[in-house]
């Protein structure tokens, strides 16, 4: 218990140094988490597509930033209102592109991982409540050490997802 408290305290102190130099780049920072988590992982531009009619799954994208000196491994995710969320990746195999689940995804120290079409992404299944375009849902990411970070993810339409990409870089 003392080691965990010391670790949280150390990360909390390191966050103040990082936060002082951090610029927001115009990205969303709607996160709710402990001091330990806020010092470790930031979730930016999180969005999930509303389910298309008759679709059994949908995809979500975001960028994860690790501000610590150690890698962080994400092992699972939850999105409010969905029965199941998996981390997936697209890989090229024998000249074909295929999608497969990822058991763990490491965000490098002082680095980032982008979830985007054709790469890493969240797959959402079994909607318990309909995802409505424009609403925001709670997103929870779980780390290999048992920690978690809570953020939000915006529901977008397939059309909006691609039409907004070209306008997303103005500040």
C-alpha positions in Angstrom: 0.0 0.0 0.0 2.8 2.4 0.9 4.5 1.7 -2.5 1.3 2.5 -4.3 0.8 5.7 -2.4 4.4 6.7 -3.1 4.0 5.9 -6.7 0.8 8.0 -7.0 2.6 10.9 -5.1 5.6 10.7 -7.4 3.4 10.7 -10.5 1.4 13.5 -9.2 4.5 15.6 -8.6 5.8 14.8 -12.1 2.5 15.8 -13.6 2.9 19.4 -12.5 6.1 19.7 -14.4 4.5 18.2 -17.5 1.3 20.2 -17.2 3.2 23.5 -16.9 4.7 23.0 -20.4 1.7 21.3 -22.0 -0.3 23.1 -24.7 -3.8 22.0 -25.4 -3.6 22.1 -29.2 -7.3 22.8 -29.4 -8.1 19.1 -28.4 -10.7 18.0 -26.0 -9.5 17.2 -22.5 -12.6 15.9 -20.9 -11.1 13.5 -18.5 -12.0 12.3 -15.0 -9.4 10.3 -13.3 -7.1 10.0 -10.3 -3.9 12.0 -9.9 -1.9 8.9 -10.9 -3.8 8.6 -14.1 -3.8 12.2 -15.0 0.0 12.1 -14.8 0.1 9.2 -17.2 -2.3 9.1 -20.1 -4.3 11.8 -21.9 -7.1 10.9 -24.3 -7.6 13.3 -27.2 -10.1 13.5 -30.1 -12.1 10.4 -29.0 -15.0 9.6 -31.3 -17.1 6.6 -32.1 -19.4 6.1 -35.1 -23.1 5.6 -34.5 -24.2 2.1 -35.5 -25.3 1.9 -39.1 -28.7 0.2 -39.6 -28.4 -3.6 -39.1 -24.7 -3.3 -38.2 -23.5 -5.6 -35.4 -20.4 -3.4 -34.6 -19.0 0.1 -34.9 -15.5 1.7 -34.7 -14.0 4.3 -32.4 -10.9 6.4 -32.8 -8.7 8.6 -30.5 -5.1 9.6 -29.8 -3.5 8.5 -26.5 -0.6 10.5 -25.1 1.8 9.1 -22.5 3.5 11.9 -20.6 5.5 9.6 -18.3 9.0 8.1 -18.7 7.6 4.6 -18.7 5.5 2.7 -21.3 1.8 2.3 -20.4 -0.1 -0.9 -21.6 -3.8 -0.7 -22.2 -5.5 -4.1 -21.8 -9.2 -3.3 -22.2 -11.8 -0.6 -22.8 -15.4 0.2 -21.9 -17.8 2.6 -23.5 -21.0 3.5 -21.6 -24.0 1.9 -23.3 -22.1 -0.8 -25.2 -22.0 -4.5 -24.0 -18.5 -5.1 -25.3 -15.5 -3.0 -26.5 -12.4 -4.5 -28.0 -9.1 -3.0 -29.1 -8.4 -4.1 -32.8 -5.7 -3.5 -35.4 -5.5 -3.9 -39.1 -2.6 -6.0 -40.4 -1.3 -6.9 -43.8 -1.0 -10.6 -44.3 -0.3 -12.4 -47.6 -1.3 -9.4 -49.6 -4.6 -9.0 -47.7 -5.6 -6.5 -45.0 -7.4 -8.1 -42.0 -8.6 -6.9 -38.7 -7.7 -8.7 -35.4 -8.2 -8.1 -31.7 -5.3 -6.9 -29.6 -4.8 -8.3 -26.1 -2.6 -5.4 -25.0 -1.5 -2.1 -26.6 1.6 -0.3 -25.3 1.8 3.5 -25.5 5.5 4.3 -25.4 7.1 6.5 -22.8 6.8 10.2 -23.8 5.0 9.0 -26.9 1.5 8.5 -28.4 -0.6 6.0 -30.3 -3.2 7.1 -32.8 -6.4 5.0 -33.2 -7.4 5.6 -36.8 -9.1 3.9 -39.8 -6.7 1.3 -41.2 -4.8 1.0 -37.9 -5.6 0.6 -34.2 -9.2 1.2 -33.3 -11.9 0.4 -30.8 -14.6 -2.0 -31.9 -18.0 -1.5 -30.1 -20.5 -4.4 -29.9 -23.9 -5.1 -28.3 -25.4 -1.6 -27.9 -27.5 -1.5 -24.7 -28.6 2.0 -25.4 -28.7 3.5 -29.0 -25.6 5.7 -29.7 -27.1 9.0 -30.9 -25.0 11.4 -33.1 -23.8 14.4 -31.1 -24.0 12.8 -27.7 -21.0 12.1 -25.4 -20.4 8.8 -23.6 -18.0 7.7 -20.8 -14.9 5.9 -22.1 -12.8 3.9 -19.6 -9.4 2.5 -20.5 -7.8 -0.1 -18.2 -4.0 -0.5 -17.8 -2.1 -3.7 -17.2 -1.2 -2.6 -13.7 -4.9 -2.4 -12.7 -5.2 1.4 -13.1 -7.7 3.1 -15.3 -8.4 6.4 -17.0 -11.9 7.7 -17.6 -12.6 10.2 -20.4 -15.4 10.8 -22.8 -16.0 9.8 -26.4 -18.2 11.7 -28.9 -20.7 9.9 -31.1 -20.4 10.9 -34.7 -22.0 9.8 -38.0 -19.9 8.1 -40.7 -20.4 11.2 -42.9 -19.4 13.6 -40.1 -16.3 11.6 -39.2 -14.7 12.1 -42.6 -16.1 15.6 -43.5 -14.7 17.0 -40.1 -11.2 15.5 -40.6 -10.2 18.2 -43.1 -11.4 20.9 -40.7 -10.0 19.5 -37.5 -6.5 21.0 -37.7 -7.4 24.7 -37.3 -6.6 26.3 -33.9 
